């Protein structure tokens, strides 16, 4: 299984850095030895993230710049300085991948083995989880809305 996430944060904010290091720590615990983890960033990841991944060959940091902000259409309340920018980059990365994967946001901790998700992947071309259906000013503003924090893609075509 291929696990994918995006880590585009201001590394001067220690809370974001701690969150991402914790995500890597949990992923290391719950990935099987044959799984791979791709961590996408628009710029060079913080060195501490590499230390948390250690010499674990399952983890790969990928710098992919994506398109510039002028190429994207942002819908209110999203704008280039909001979470919409990260969401757009996340979808851009997902559309570029040519292999099956499970996407888990960097702010969603993996707390169990991921092997059960592999069974879902075998039966569906894609599956999305709507785990935050009623966030006022966010998901309620754009029905129908699927939070993209966790999704599975078996057939990237």
KESEKOL-939303 format. One record per residue (C-alpha): residue in three letters; x, y negated, z. Coordinates in steps of 0.5 Angstrom, whole numbers, plus 500, padded with zeros to 3 digits. Layout:
% KESEKOL-939303
alaXYZ ...
END
This chain:
% KESEKOL-939303
unk500500500 unk502493499 unk501488504 unk501480502 unk500474505 unk502467504 unk506462509 unk506455507 unk506451514 unk510445516 unk516449520 unk517443524 unk511445528 unk513450533 unk506453533 unk506455526 unk513458526 unk511462532 unk504464529 unk508467523 unk513470527 unk508474531 unk504476524 unk511479522 unk512483529 unk505486528 unk506488521 unk512491522 unk508495528 unk503497524 unk505498517 unk507505515 unk514507512 unk512507505 unk508500505 unk511494502 unk510487505 unk510481500 unk510474504 unk509468499 unk512461500 unk512455496 unk519453499 unk524457503 unk521460509 unk524458516 unk530463517 unk527465524 unk522469519 unk528473516 unk530474523 unk524477525 unk523481519 unk530484520 unk533489516 unk527492514 unk526493507 unk519493507 unk519486508 unk520481502 unk520474502 unk518471495 unk518463493 unk513462488 unk512454487 unk505455484 unk502449480 unk503442482 unk497439485 unk495435479 unk493442476 unk488444481 unk481441482 unk479440489 unk472440492 unk470436498 unk472436503 unk479440501 unk484435498 unk492436497 unk493435504 unk488439507 unk487447507 unk484447500 unk491446498 unk493453501 unk487456499 unk488454492 unk496457492 unk493463495 unk488465490 unk494463485 unk499468488 unk493473488 unk492472481 unk499473479 unk500480482 unk500486477 unk499491483 unk494493488 unk494490495 unk491488501 unk491480503 unk491478510 unk492471512 unk498469516 unk493467522 unk490474522 unk494479526 unk494486524 unk492490530 unk491497528 unk494502522 unk492499515 unk491506512 unk484506513 unk484500508 unk487505503 unk481509503 unk477503501 unk482501496 unk481508492 unk474507491 unk473499490 unk476495484 unk476489490 unk473488497 unk473481500 unk471480508 unk466475510 unk468474517 unk467467518 unk460466515 unk457460519 unk463454520 unk459448520 unk463443515 unk467449512 unk463455510 unk456452511 unk457447506 unk459451500 unk454457500 unk455463498 unk462463501 unk467468502 unk472467507 unk479469504 unk483471510 unk482479508 unk481482502 unk483488498 unk485488490 unk485495487 unk485493480 unk488487479 unk486486472 
END
